[in-house]
């Protein structure tokens, strides 16, 4: 029996069988209202504080994925996952490897402890396929151990910048102890309101390295087309 929206209140509907199977596959709870299955992924396992004040999960630390029927028999899935810093890379990797798009990653809060990030996901397919492909990522939430901190050693051979430049195929610049290689993406031929957006305006890939040949750190930014995302 189907319900209706009355006076601004959305009444629960009878859940389609394929959506019932989604909840079983994901081993999660959810509800079906206004034609949408919403699967709850709350972070009740986290003891959150903001500026030292204990903060309930319901304030804004409840993750979710939602499915609704699209055209041609396909379901559309969207979601927002709440992840600790340590969970971001494993969960993102598991989702991308199973064909789920990650469309955004950002924080919602300052001074939160532990630091958490919000990962937006999107994909289309049958309900069963979406559940199967999303499950490996969801199963990691709450089960990733933080890596042990290892201090960077300062003894050893200095960075071989010539060798690094040869490997990357681009020369870099030395600033103090940091060697930075920048690759401008003028090949993208970007335009914004008719203006040519060259590497000086932001679209470039870079990597900055410091440390020693035996123990180095790299940070960077990769500029790429959407079509290339999963290849990286």
C-alpha positions in Angstrom: 0.0 0.0 0.0 1.4 3.4 -1.0 1.3 6.4 1.1 1.2 10.1 0.2 2.8 13.4 1.2 0.3 15.2 3.5 0.8 18.7 4.9 4.6 18.6 4.2 5.1 15.2 5.8 6.4 12.4 3.6 4.7 9.1 4.5 6.6 5.8 4.2 5.8 3.6 1.2 6.0 -0.1 0.7 9.6 -0.8 -0.2 10.2 -2.5 -3.7 11.7 -5.9 -3.5 14.9 -4.9 -5.2 15.4 -2.2 -2.6 14.8 -4.7 0.2 17.6 -6.8 -1.3 19.9 -3.7 -1.4 19.5 -3.4 2.4 20.3 -7.1 2.8 23.3 -6.9 0.6 24.7 -3.8 2.4 23.6 -5.1 5.8 22.3 -1.6 6.6 19.0 -0.1 7.7 17.0 2.4 5.6 13.6 3.6 4.6 11.6 4.2 1.4 9.8 7.5 1.0 8.9 9.6 -2.0 10.2 7.0 -4.3 13.7 7.1 -2.7 15.5 4.3 -0.8 17.8 6.0 1.7 20.4 3.8 3.4 21.7 5.1 6.7 25.4 4.9 7.4 25.7 6.8 10.8 29.1 7.2 12.4 27.9 6.2 15.9 31.3 4.6 16.4 33.0 8.0 16.5 33.1 10.1 19.6 33.0 13.5 18.0 34.0 16.8 19.6 34.0 20.3 18.0 36.3 22.7 19.8 36.3 20.3 22.7 32.5 20.1 22.9 31.0 16.6 22.7 28.8 16.5 19.6 26.1 14.0 18.7 26.2 12.1 15.4 22.9 13.5 14.4 24.3 17.0 14.3 26.0 16.2 10.9 27.9 13.0 11.0 25.4 10.7 9.5 26.5 9.2 6.1 24.1 7.8 3.6 23.5 6.5 0.1 20.2 6.9 -1.8 18.7 5.2 -4.8 15.7 6.1 -7.0 14.3 4.8 -10.3 15.6 6.5 -13.5 14.7 6.0 -17.1 15.3 2.8 -19.0 15.2 0.6 -15.9 18.3 2.0 -14.3 18.6 3.3 -10.8 20.4 6.5 -9.9 22.5 6.4 -6.7 23.9 9.3 -4.8 25.5 9.5 -1.4 27.6 11.3 1.2 29.9 9.2 3.3 31.4 10.4 6.6 35.0 9.2 6.8 38.0 9.6 9.0 41.3 10.8 7.4 42.6 7.2 7.6 39.5 5.9 5.8 39.5 8.2 2.8 42.1 6.5 0.6 41.0 2.9 1.2 37.3 3.7 0.8 37.9 5.9 -2.3 40.1 3.2 -3.9 37.5 0.5 -3.2 34.7 2.5 -4.8 36.7 3.6 -7.9 37.9 0.0 -8.4 34.3 -1.1 -8.5 33.1 1.6 -10.9 31.5 4.0 -8.4 32.2 7.7 -9.1 33.6 9.9 -6.4 32.4 13.4 -7.2 33.6 15.4 -4.2 35.7 15.2 -1.0 35.7 18.0 1.5 35.3 18.8 5.2 32.2 20.3 6.8 33.7 21.4 10.1 36.6 23.1 11.7 38.2 22.0 14.9 36.5 18.6 14.8 38.2 15.7 16.6 38.7 13.2 15.0 39.0 15.0 11.7 36.4 13.7 9.3 35.7 14.2 5.6 32.6 13.9 3.5 32.9 11.9 0.3 30.1 12.3 -2.3 29.4 9.3 -4.6 27.3 8.8 -7.7 26.6 6.0 -10.2 23.8 4.4 -12.3 22.8 0.8 -12.8 20.5 -1.8 -11.4 19.8 -1.7 -7.7 21.5 -5.1 -7.2 24.6 -3.9 -9.2 24.9 -0.7 -7.3 24.7 -2.5 -3.9 27.3 -5.0 -5.0 29.7 -2.4 -6.3 29.3 0.0 -3.3 29.6 -2.7 -0.6 33.4 -3.1 -0.6 33.8 0.6 0.2 31.1 0.8 2.8 32.5 -2.3 4.5 35.7 -0.5 5.2 34.0 2.3 7.1 34.9 2.0 10.8 37.4 -0.8 10.1 40.5 1.1 9.0 43.4 1.3 11.4 45.4 4.5 11.5 49.0 3.9 10.2 51.7 4.4 12.8 53.5 7.7 12.5 57.1 7.3 11.3 59.4 10.4 11.6 61.3 11.5 8.5 65.0 10.8 8.8 67.3 13.7 8.0 70.5 11.7 7.4 71.2 10.3 4.0 72.0 11.3 0.5 70.4 14.5 -0.8 67.7 14.2 -3.4 69.1 13.4 -6.8 67.1 16.1 -8.6 68.6 15.2 -12.0 67.4 11.7 -11.7 64.0 12.8 -10.5 63.6 15.2 -13.5 64.6 12.4 -15.9 62.0 10.0 -14.4 59.2 12.6 -14.6 60.3 14.0 -17.9 60.2 17.6 -16.6 62.8 19.7 -14.8 61.9 21.3 -11.4 63.0 24.2 -9.2 64.9 24.0 -6.0 63.6 26.2 -3.1 65.5 25.5 0.1 65.1 21.8 0.8 62.2 21.4 -1.5 62.4 20.3 -5.1 59.2 21.1 -7.0 58.3 19.9 -10.5 55.4 21.7 -12.2 53.7 20.5 -15.4 51.5 23.1 -17.0 48.3 21.7 -18.6 48.0 24.2 -21.5 47.2 21.2 -23.6 43.8 21.2 -22.1 43.0 24.5 -23.9 40.7 25.6 -21.2 38.5 28.6 -21.5 36.3 30.5 -19.1 33.9 33.2 -20.4 36.0 33.3 -23.5 39.2 33.8 -21.7 42.1 31.3 -22.3 42.9 29.7 -18.9 46.6 28.8 -19.0 48.8 27.1 -16.4 49.4 30.5 -14.7 45.7 30.6 -13.9 45.7 27.2 -12.1 45.4 24.2 -14.4 48.8 22.5 -13.7 50.1 19.3 -12.2 52.8 19.6 -9.6 54.8 17.5 -7.1 57.0 18.9 -4.3 59.6 16.6 -2.8 61.8 16.9 0.2 63.9 14.7 2.5 66.7 12.3 1.3 67.1 9.7 -1.4 66.4 7.0 1.2 63.5 8.7 3.0 61.5 11.3 1.0 58.1 12.9 1.1 56.0 14.0 -1.9 52.9 16.2 -2.0 51.2 17.5 -5.1 48.2 18.2 -7.1 47.0 16.5 -10.4 45.0 18.3 -13.0 43.1 16.0 -15.2 40.0 15.6 -17.3 37.0 13.8 -15.8 37.4 11.1 -18.4 40.9 10.3 -17.1 40.0 10.1 -13.4 39.5 6.3 -13.0 42.7 5.7 -15.0 44.7 7.3 -12.2 
